[in-house]
Amino acid sequence: YSLYTHACVARFNSIIKFADDTVVVRLISDNDEKAYWEVVADLALWCLDNSLLLNDTNTKELIVDIRRAQHPRTYTPLEINGDTVVRVSCFKYLRFQITEDLTWTSHAAALVSKARQRHYHFRQLRKFRVSLRILQ
């Protein structure tokens, strides 16, 4: 089936939609998280009004704080429909590993791991001295 989410519009920020993945991007300024919570509540209400369920177990929160503060800021846990959303330091979105410090280390490590797994079979063929002519 096809699901069109064009009617889900953000008021003060951007909502990025791809198939079953939705990302809410919100700038928290002046330590005021209220607008962020309102956007998430609006999204949850829109889903409820359109007979869609938010999967609480797959919902994650990633906070990117690029300020150079002396003391790390603590954020109030996000809740959707009374359930606390798990806060993560890294998550995968559209095949990219995004981290809270916006570095590529986690993504590069995942790519290297995947390449090693796929290269294993070629190493085994070489170990058993399989002819290249057979592989063509």
Residue pairs with C-beta under 8 A, 6 or more apart in sequence:
3 52
5 17
5 22
7 46
7 50
8 15
8 17
8 22
8 43
8 46
8 50
9 15
10 24
10 39
10 42
11 39
11 42
12 26
12 35
12 39
13 24
13 25
13 26
13 27
13 35
13 39
14 25
15 22
15 23
15 24
15 25
15 39
15 43
16 22
16 23
16 25
18 94
21 93
21 94
22 43
23 93
24 39
24 40
24 43
26 35
26 36
26 39
28 35
28 36
31 73
33 75
33 76
36 78
37 78
40 78
40 80
41 80
43 54
44 54
44 80
44 81
47 53
47 54
54 80
54 81
56 80
56 81
56 83
56 85
59 80
59 85
59 86
60 85
60 86
60 87
60 88
60 91
61 78
61 85
61 86
61 87
61 88
62 87
62 88
62 89
62 90
62 91
62 98
62 100
63 75
63 87
63 100
64 100
64 101
64 102
65 72
65 73
65 100
66 102
67 73
75 87
77 84
77 85
77 87
78 84
78 85
78 87
79 85
89 99
89 100
90 97
90 98
90 99
90 100
90 106
91 97
91 98
92 98
92 110
96 107
97 106
97 107
97 109
97 110
98 107
99 105
99 106
99 107
125 135
